[in-house]
Structures are given as structure tokens and as C-alpha cells.
Amino acid sequence: MTTLKLFEPQTTEDVVQALRERARAIAPLRGPEIEIELGELLLELKQHLNGEFPAFCRGLWPERRRPDDRAKRLMEKASVRRPTDTPHEQDPVAPTAGSAREAGVPEQSPPPAILGQRAATLYSRLAPLLGMGRHERRAAIIAMSAETGTPQRTLYRQLRRLETEGAQGLERKPRSDRGEISLPAEVRAAVVEMRTDVKTRDYPLTLTAQLLRERFPGVEISDWTVHYIDTRIPKVARMTPRELRIAHGPTGRWENGWPNHTHVVDMTWGDVFYWNGDPNVKPRRPRFTAVVDEFSSSIMFGFYHEGDAGRPELAAALLHAWLPKPEKGWIQHGFPDRLHMDNGKVQTSDWMEAVCRAERIELHLTTAYSPWQQGHVEAANRILHEDFEQRFSSAYCGRNAQSKPASFVEPDSVTPPKWAECYPTLEALNRKFRAWCAGDYHDRGLARCHNQSRREVWRLHVGDHLRLPRDAETTLHTALLQRADRGGTRIVNNGGVSNLAMRYEHDLLQQYDGNEVEVRWDPSDLSRVLVLQILGDDQFRPLCWAPRQSVFQVGNPADIKERSRQAAVKRRRDQEIKDAIHAAASLDRAGREQVIERIAETRTESGIIDFPRTAREIEPEEELDITALLEEEDVGAHGDAPTPTGPRPVTRSAAPAADPDDEVEIIPGLRI
């Protein structure tokens, strides 16, 4: 679109050309304001073009059959919007004073000295338009709209105020409340409270205003007022402590001044394959969990394991990392001041917070998308992959497909008997890793410590920072165990306690019958629980390890995962039996017998031994003798004892009474 040049004298042809170009530019657009503006342009062009106006309309909308009707509707809409006695209402933009002077328009008097800077600027722009004719003003407005970018309607309203109120009408109107909220202090505090509380901060503003009006019935609270206060609440005030720590916590390198200041825990994939000895399971990559001291870059402890790093793996890593090791040369141990971990499910659990609270350790979580916070443990993992794992030439697979070495043996390329020669077992892998870590890794020099070995850096700087209580093994092992549900306490009954539908007994617990004790258990070993005497708030004394004696619901699980699988199998089996019973209700006797046989086979395959039961024996009913029955009624009518009539009751043989001394074997090897 070509704009009208204000620095040249304007003629009627120039004005018409500018109006044509503006109409062609906005004709494809849509919107109420666009249609009104286009209708005003067509009204102006119809007066100038006369007989050429229909052809111009066909050029604007060549795809329409009757463009004249379209133009007529737009002009009618513009005529309703614009009164005939104020033809300048359609002129929303004015040229600057300098441009008007160049266009030959007589310059107006300067604005009064009392006007502000904004009003004076508007006056200098709009005053020259007052002396222009209708068509000249329209052309100048179109040009000024393209030059300044000011909406035409806005400048039109300013021009109207200039005509009706004078130069003072261009000043901003002062607000009576000076932009301040007139709500009482307690209402403003309630708005801030609702918009920062975790439970109500996400409510819509209309709902928040409605709740506040119900809470303060005598105060006028509008939605706009709530929105005004909400926009001025800092974003930090809406965050929970955890959200604030993640968003605005420390994000730089975690450099520390001494050993055991900060320990970092990380899990990664190993780049070496292992085989567990089962020919039906292919060799696969293990997971690796490590605890690294940030000051000396020493590996406090690390090990390879199967599957994802869950709670048992994390507990084992922390237990061995903080306690002395049996390997000679692996001297790093002790509780840290801080523990830095990822934002995983186990790391953010209540159990992890309880462990750190019990050992007076400050727990820090990694900021999202900030891998540089674990630079030391990532460097240790890189050395592990490049130095230790590469020693297993046939089992080392590299970091990716591009770096896979030629010596690597694919599991599918050899037969299972060859797997034992190509891949180590998990036990052998961990045994060699501990030897490598105690020797080669901790003998490597640190560039930032003048190439001193990690072992020497630890020995020289640990000093008084080796925090290891005398009963560290007992307290740490107790803290790492899982508390029983319902607060962790149990009442001793007949020398035993119950946990997870299993009973644990010990001779020492006989003297604590009726007393409340603390029960801790290991998710990786359900064969025993640790029983502690309660001395006070968070103060316990270990009593004994109570072995498992009986199971109430499921089989004999070794860990919590196996127990969950057995419980799922039991629920599925019970549901199948219920479905079979419901299906058998509509069958005949032969069909029911088949269903019973299938149920018995299912229970046998599942290893379930039914409780012993005796079959109910039903005596056959005697045939009804009508003659004898009538004789008995006659006897009763002559005064003898009446004989009850009706069908005789069916008698059943009672089941033999159970001897309380007898024991029923429900699960092989366990008797209750």
C-alpha cells in the first residue's frame, strides 16, 4: 500500500487515489471495525467516481456475483455509525504540525502553556486538522495512520474532545481514588491468602471473588479488584518451599571445602553385559549406583545390580558408603553434612527424609534440567566406563552404536554355552569393581589438587570432618529399614508381632507381652523384622531380630516384590473361582461336577492345599405313609399327645469336633 505523501500539495486526484488504495488494502480483511471503515471509504469514493463506482466495486470483490450489494450493505452500516452532520467522525488520525505546514494547511495557534507534555503533543498534531476540508482531512488521516501507527478511532476521539472541550480536553482525567484499592486491609489479606495457598491458588478469579463475597457479605468486591490484586502478587509468594528450591535454588557447581561435606548419589547404565547363568535369559546391561564425595571425587561406594535402582539398592549404597569397608586402601567413609540426589520417587519419599533426619544430614535435590550440579559423579561415571568397563573386551558394548568396539560379542551371535566365556556374572563384576575402585581409581591424581591422588586428598583434608558415631552401624541400619504401617508400633502378643499379614516371634519378646514396641523391616528380606524398645520420642533400643513363623494370606515371599506378585496371583485366582461358581449356578449336575474338577485342578496347580473337611451325609427320606399318618391324627384327637404333622426334617451327620492340639499344615514347611 502506498501512503499519501504529506510534503507535496494534494489534489483531488491524489485524494481519490489514496482512498482507492486504502479500500483495496482492507477489502480482503474481516471484522466490524474494518467493515465500517471500508463502508466510509466507499461513501467517499461514490461521490468522486460516480459512474465508475460499480466497476471499482467489481474490482474489489471479483469472486462475488453481485459486489454492488456488498458495497451497499457496507455503506448502510457506515451511514448508521456516522451521523451526517459530523462528517469528520470518520477521521481518526491527524498529521503532524510540520507535515501540515508542508501541505499548505494554515498553522493553528500554539497550545496553551499550562498543558502537559502529552496534551501539547496531541494538540500540535490535531490542531491543523481543524482548518481542513472534509476530503483533505480524510486523506491526511489515512496518511497519518500509516505514518504514526496510532489507531484511527483513538485519534478521532481525541479530535472530538479538542473540538468540544478545547485544548484542556486532551489532558488525562484524574482518578478520584488515585488508582488505589479501597478494600479493607483484612479483605486484601484474604485475597492474597487465597491466591497463594496451594489449595486455592488455581481457582478461577470469578470463583475467588464469589467466595470472598460470601466471606465478607458487607464489602463490595468485584472480579476486577481481585484480578488487580492478583496481578501484583509476586510469583515467588505462590510457590511452595519445594517449588521455590527447584526454581531458585543454587544452580552452580557444588564446590565444597572439605571431605564429607556433600555426597552425591547417581544411577546410570553400565556399558558392559553380564549373564546370570540362566540359559533362558539373554545377557543384558546392568544398572550402576554410586555415591561420590564432591571434594575429593572419591567413590564412597558403588555396585552393579539388576533392574532399576529402587529403595533396596539405594539403602545398600548408603549403608556401605558411610560405613568402613573391608577392602584395604578404601579408606573413605563417614556421614556427610549434605546429601545431593535426583528428584526420583525414592529420593523424594518420606523414608529418605526420615533417614536424613535421623542421621542429621541435610537433603538437597537436583534442580530440574541442571546436570552440571552432578559434575563430580558424572566424571566418575565417565572414568568407570572408559577405564574399568573397557577391560571386559568381549562384554564392553560402548556408550552408543557408533562407539561399539569390534571386540564386543553380540549375545545373539553365539550360543548359550559360550556366554559364560564372553560375559561375567554380576557377582564377578562387583568383585572386580571393588578391587579396581580401592586401587586404580583412588590412585588417580586430581588436577585441581596438584595431581595428588584421591586417597591422599581424602587423608590430608578429612581431619575433624569424619563423623562416625560409635553405634553408627546399628543406628544407620535401623534408620534405613522401613517402619511398619500404623505408626510403626505393634503390641507384643504371645511373644510375637505381626507385619504385612505375617507373624514374627522370638523368645525374648515373651517378657514384653502387652507392651508397645517399634517394628522395622527390610523390603528386600521379609524373613525377619527388627524389634526395638521405645525409650522416648525418636529414641529406640534394638531388642532382637524376630524370624518369620507363619503367613496368613499368601505364600512364603522372600521380598516385597515377590509378596506383591503372590498377592496379585491370589486375587486373580479367587476371582476366577468366583466367576466359575457363578457360571456353574446355571448348569446341571454334570456341568457342576466338571466345574468343580477344574477348580480343584487350578488350586492344585497353584500349590494350594485345601483344609481337610468331611463330606456331609444326608439320610434318605422315608416314603410318606398316608394310613399311618391318619391313625396318628386320630390318636391325637382322643386326648393323647399331639403328633406334629408335616414333612420330617432332614438329619445330617455333624462334622467331627476339631481337636485344638491338632495342627493343620497350610503351607509346606510352616505349621500353625
N, C-alpha and C positions, 0 to 999 in steps of 0.2 A: 504494500500500500504506500502510495506517495503522499506525503503530508504537504499541506498548504504552506508555502514559504511566506512568512510574515514580513520579511525585509524588502519585499517587492510590492509596488502598487497593485491592488487587487481589482480585477474587472469582473463583470457579470459572468463571462465565460469561465474565468478561473474558479469562481464560486460554484458554478454548476458542475464543473469537472471534479472539484473536491467532493461535492455531495454524491456524485456518481461513484467515485472510487470508494467512498465510505460505505455506501449501500451495497456495492459488490462484495466488500470485505466481510460485512456482518450478515449477509443474506444466508449463508450456509449454517450459521450458528443457531442455537436454540436457547430459550429462556424468556421469562416475562419481560425483563428489562431490555433484552435485545429486541424483542418484538415491538416494544413501544418506541425504542429509538429508531428502528427501521421504518415504522409507520410515520414518524415525524419526518424522516428523510424523504419518504415518498410524497408526503404532503408538499414539501418544499419543491421537489422535482416536478410534480404535476403542474405547478404554477408556471415553471420555466419551460418545460418540454412541450406542453400542450399535446399536439398530435403525435409526437414521438414517444409519449409515455407508455402506450401499450407495447410498443416494440422493446422499450427498455425493460419492462416487466418480464416479457418472454425471455430476454437475455439473462435476467436474474434467476429464473426457475425454468430452464429449458426442458426439464423432465416432467413438468406438470402440464395437464391438458388445458386448464384454464387459469393461467397465472394472474389474470385480472381479478378474479375472485379473491385470490390470496392477498393481493395488494389492497383490495377494497376492505377486507377484514382488518388488516393491519392499520390502515388509515383510520377506520372507525374506532379501533381500540385506542389509537393515539389521540383522536379528537376528544374522546371521553376523558382521557387522562389530562389533556392540556386545554384549559379554557381559551376561548377565542380572544378575550380581552387582555390576556397576558401572553403575547406571543414569545416573550423572552424566556418562558418557563422551561423551554426545551434546550436552553443554552447553559450547560453546567460548567463550562471551563472558560477561563478568560486568559488572554495573552498577557505577557509581562508589559510593564510600562515602557521599557526600551523598545520592545517589538512593536507596540502600538505607535510609538513615535516614528519608527521607521516606516510604518504602514500609512502614515499621513493622518492618523486619528488625533484630534486635539487633546492635548495633555490636560488632566484634571489638576485641581489644586492639591498641594501636598497634604498628607494626613495630619491631623492634629498632633501636637507634641505630647499629649497625655496618653496616647495609645501605646500599648506594649509592642514588643518586637514582632510577635506573631500577627497581631492585628494590623500593624503598619505594613508588614509584608503582604498580607492579603489585600489591603487597601490599594497598594501600588499595582497589584495585578488586576483587581476587579474594577477600579475606578475608570480606566479607559473604555470599558465596555458600555458604560452608561451613555456615552455620546454616539455610539454606533447605531446604524440601522439594523433592521431585522436580519437581512441576509448577510451583511458584513459581520454582524456579531456571531451568527451561526458558523460561518467559515472560520472566524478567529477561534471559536470554542473547539471546533474539531481539531484545528492545528495545535492548540494549547493542550488538549487531552493527550495527543501523541507526544508532545514535547516534554511535559511535566510528569505524566503518568498519574495525575490526580483524577479520581472518578468524576465524571461529568455531573452526576447528581449531587455530589458533595459541593462542588463549586457553584452549582445552581442555587443550593440552599444558602450559601454564603452571599451570593449576589442578591437574593431576595432580602436577606437581613440588612444588607447595605442600603437597599432601596427603601425599606420600611423603617429601619431603626437608625440609619446613618452609620458613621464610622464606628460608633460605640457598640453597635450590634455585632461587630466582628470579634469582640473580646469574649473570652470564655466566661460562662456564667458561674459565679462562686456557689459552692455547695453549702447548704445550711448546716450539715453535720461534718463538714470538712473531711469527708471520707472515712470517718471513724465509726466503729461498730457501737451501737447504743445498747447492746445486750448487757445484763448484769454480769458481774465477774463470775458468779457460780455457774451461770449458763455457759459462758465462754469456756470455763474449765471443764464442764461436762462435754462440750463439743470436742475439745482436744482429747479428753479421755476416751471417748468413743472412737475417734479416728486414729488412735494409737494403740488401742487394745487389740490383741491378736484375734479375739473372738468377734469383734465388731468393726474392725478397721476396713474390711472388704464389703460392708453393707453399702447399698446404693445411697446417694446423698438424700434422695427423697425419703427413703426409709429411716435414715438417721434423723432427719428433720421431724418426721412423724413421731418417732419415739421420744424425741426431746420435747415436742409439744405436749405429749401425754404426761411426760415427767414434770414439766413446768406449765401447767394449764393457764396461768395468768400472764404469761410472757408471749409476745408475738414473735415467732421465729419463722423466718421464711427460708425456702430452699436456697435462695441466692446468698443469704447470710451464712448458712452452713458451708456453702461452696467457697465463699470468700475466706472464712477461717481455715478451711481445709487446705486451700492453696498456699497458705502461709505457714503450715506446719512443716518443719524440716524433715527430710526423708529419713534421717538418722533416728529421729524420735519414733518412727513407726517400726523400727527393726527390733527383733528380739536380740538378746545377747549373742546367741549363736550366729544369727544373720549379720550382726554388726562385726563379729570377729572374722567371719568369712569375707565380708566385703571390704572392711577397713583394717584388718589385722596386718601384722608385719608381713611383707611380701619380698623382702630382700634375702640375701644369703644368711643362713643361720650360723654365723661365726661365734665361737664361744672361747672363753679364756682359760678353761681347764678341763681335764678329762672328767667324765661322768656328769658333765653339765647337761647335755642333751643327747638322748639316744633316739635314733630314727629307725622305724620298722617299715619294711617294704617287702612286697611279694612280687615275684616275676617268674617267667617261664624259663626252665632250663633248656639249653641248646644241645643237650645230649639225650640219647634214647636209653631207656632201661627196660629190662624184661624181668617179670616176677616169677618166671619158671613155669607158668601155665601155658601149655601148647595151644590152648583155645583162645588165648588173649595175645594180641599182637604187641610188640614193643612200642612204647609211646614215650612222650616227653613228660618229665615230672615238673612239679611246681617247686619253687625255691623261696624260702622265707628267711630273712636275715635281719639282725639287729646290729646297727653300726653306731659307734661313738663318733660324734661330729668333730671333736677337737683333734683326735689322733687318727681319724679314719680307720680305726681298728674294727674288725668284725667281732662283736661281743659273742655272737653265736649265729649259726645258720645251719639249715639242713634241707634236704630234698624230701618230698612227700608226694603222695598221690592226691589227685583232685585239687579242688580249690582250698585256699587257706581259710579254714574255719576257726572256731573257737579253740578246739583241742590243739591245733597246730600253733596258734598264737600263744596259748598258755605255755606250751612246751618251749617255744623260743624264748619267752621272757624268763621262765624258770631257769633254764640253763645259761642264759645271758648274764643274769645278775648273781649267780652262784659260782664259786670257784670250779674250774674244770680239772678233770683228771689228767689231761694232756700236758706234758712238760713243755714249757715255753708259751703256753696260752695263759697269760697272767691277767688278762683283762676281766674284771668282774666288779660288782658293786651296784648299788641302787643309784639311778640318775636323779637329778633335780627336775628335769623335764623329759617328757616322752612325746615325740612328734610322730604322728601317724596319719594315714589317709582317712577319708570320710566314708569308710566302709560300714556295713551293717554291724559287724562285730566291734569295730573300733569305736563306734558311737553308742554302744549299748550301755545299759546301766551296770552290767557286770564290769566293763572296763573302767568306768568311773569309780566303782566300788574298790577295785584293785588299786588304782592310783591313790584314792583317798586313804586306804588302809596303810599304804607304804609312804604316804606324804610325798607324792610325785605330782607335779603339775602337768596336766594333759593338754597338749596342743594338737589341733587338727590342721591339715594342709589346706591352704586357700585354694579354691577351685581354679583349675587351669593355671596353676603355678608350679610347674615341675622343677624349677630351679631351687625350690625350697628343700628338695631332697637330693641336692647335687652330690653330697658325700656318699650316700648309699647307691646312687646311680653309677658313680665312679667305681665303687667296689664291685657292683654287678658287672660292669664292663671288664674289669680285671679278671673276674671269675670266668666270664665267657671266653676271653682271649687267651688266658694262661692255663687255667685248670682244665676246663672242659675240652680244649683242643688236644689234650694229651690222649683222649679216647678217640683215636683216629677213625675207627670204623663206626663209632656211635655218635660222633660230633656232626650235627646237621647244619651248623651255621645260623646266623641271625635271620636270613631270608633265603629265598630260592636263588638269588643272584650270587650270594656268598657261600653256597653249599660246596664243601670241598669234594674233590674227586674220590677221596678215600672213604667217604660215607657209604654205608651199605644200606640200601632200602630194605625194610622188613619184608616186602613182597617179592624181593629178588632172590631170597634164599629160603630154604626150608626150615621149619621149627628146630630141628636138631642143630642147625648152625647158629641159632640165635644165642645160645649160651656162649659161643666163641666170639660173637661180634658185639654183644651188648652186656654191660654189667648189671648186676642186681641192685636194688635200691639200698640194701644194707652195705654192699661193697662201695657204692658211690658215696654214701655218707661217711664211711670209714676212711676212704681216701681223701675226702674233702677236709675232714678234721685234721688229718696229718698235714695236708697242704696248707691249711689256714694257720696251724700252730707253728709251721716252719717257714715256708717260702713267702707267704703273704705278709706276715708281720715282720719279716726281714727286709721288705721293700722300703726304700727311702722315700721321705716326703720332701718335695722341693721347697715348700714353704717353711720347713723346719730344718734347713741347711742339709738336706739329704740324710737326716737321721732316720733310722728305722722306726716303724710304728711302735715296736716294743720299747725302744729307748725313749721315744717321746712320751709314752704312757708312764714309764717308770720314773722319769725325771719330773714330771709335772703333776702326778696324781696327788702326792703329798697328803694333806688332810681331807681330800675330797673323796676318799674311799669310804663310803658309807655302807657298812655291812654289820647289822646287829648280831649279837651272839646267837640268838634264836632265829636268825634270818630264814633258814631253811623251813622251819616249822611255820612261821608266820606267813612267809611267801606262799608255801604250798597250801595253807589254809585259805589265803586270800584269793588264790587262783581257782579254787574249787567253787562250784555252783551251790548257792544256798537253796535249800528246799523251798517249795512253794508255801503259801500261807505264812509268810514272815520268816521262814527258815527254822521255826521251832517245832518240836514234837514232844509229846508226853510219853515217857517210857512206860510200857505195858508188858509185864511178864518178861522183863529182860530184853526187850526188843523195841524197835521203832519201825515205822512204815514210810516208804517213799516211792512214788511212781508205781503204786499198786504192787509193791514188793516189800517183803519183811526182812529186816536185818536184825540179828541177835548176837549178843556177846555176854559171857559170864559176868563181866564187870558191871554190866548195866542192871543186874539183879538188885543191887543196893540203891539204885536210883529210880525204882518203880514209883510212879506217880509224880515224878519231878519233870520239869521242863528242861529240855536240852536243845542245843543247836545242832543241826544236821547239815553237812556239806557232802556233795557228791561230784564225781568226775564224769562228764558226758562221754568220755572215751572208755570208761571202765565202770560198768554197773554192777560188778560182782561184790562191791563193798562200799560203805559210806563211812565218813569220818564224823564221829560224835564228839561234841565239845560241851564242856560245862560252862554255863553262863555265870560270869562273875560280876558283870555290871553292863553299863552302856558300851557296846562295841568292845567288850573285854571277855575273852573266852580262854578256856584251858582245855587242850585236847585230852580226851579220855581214852579212846580206842578206835580202831578200825573194825567196824562190825561187818562180818561177812553176810552174804545173802543166804537166806534159809528157804524161802518159799516165794512163789509167784502167784498172784491172784487172777490175772486176766490172760496174759499172753505167755509165750514160751520162755526160754532161758536166754534173753538177749545179752550180747557182750557189750554193746554200747548203745547210745541213744538213737543212732541211725537204724540199727537193727531192730530196736524196740518199735520205732515208728513203722518200719516195714511190716513187722509181725502184727501190729495193731491194725494196719490197713488190710492185711490178708484176712484177719479175723472178722473185721467189719464186712468185707466183701463176701466171705463165706456165709456169715449169718444172714446177709441179705439174700443170697442165693437160696438158702434153706427156706426163708420166709416166702420167697416167690414160688418155690416148689410146693410148699404146703398150700398156698392159695390156689395154685393150679390144680393140685390134687383134689381139692374140695369138690370140684365138678366132675370127677372121674368115677368110674365104677370100682369095684373091689380089686379087680386085676390091675387096673391102671394105678391105683393107690399103692399096691404092693410093688409095682415097678418103680414108682417114685421113691418109696422108702428104701429100696435097694440102691438107687442112685445116690440118695442122701448118705447112706451108710458107706458107699464107696468113696464119696467126697470126703467124709470125715476120716476115713482110713488113709486116703492119700495125703491129707493134711497132717497126719500124725496125731490126731485127737483120739484119746482113749475115753470111751463113754463111761459114765458112772454105772456100777452094777445095779440092776433093777430086776425085779421079779415080774413075771407075766401075770396079769390079773385073770383068775379062773372064774368063770361065770357058770353057775349051776343051771342046767336046762329046766325050763318051766314045765310043770306038770299040766296035763290036759285038764281042762275045766269039766268037772262032773256036775251036770245040772241037777240030777236027782239028789245027790248028797247035799248040794247047796240048799235045796228046798227043805230037806229034812232038818238041816241046822237052823233054818229060819223058823220052822215050826217049834222046835225046842225052845228057841228064844222067846217065842210068843207065849209059852206056858209058864214063864217066870224064871227059867234058868238064865244063866249069864249070857248076855248077848254076844253073838259072834260077829266080828267086823266083816263086812262084805266088801266086794271089790277085788281087783287083781292082787295077787300075792306079791310082796316086794321081792326084788331080785337080790340074792345074797352073794357077796363076793368074799373071796378069801383075802384076809388082810396080809399086808406085806410083813415079813419078819422084822421085829424090832432091831434097830441098829445098835450094836454094842459100842459104847463110847470108846472102848480101848482099841477097837479095830481102826486101822489106818487105810486110807484109800489112796492108791497111787494114781495121781492125775497126770503127772509128767514123769517120764522115766528118770530115775535118779533123785527125784525130790518127793518127799512124803510129808503130808500134813495131817 
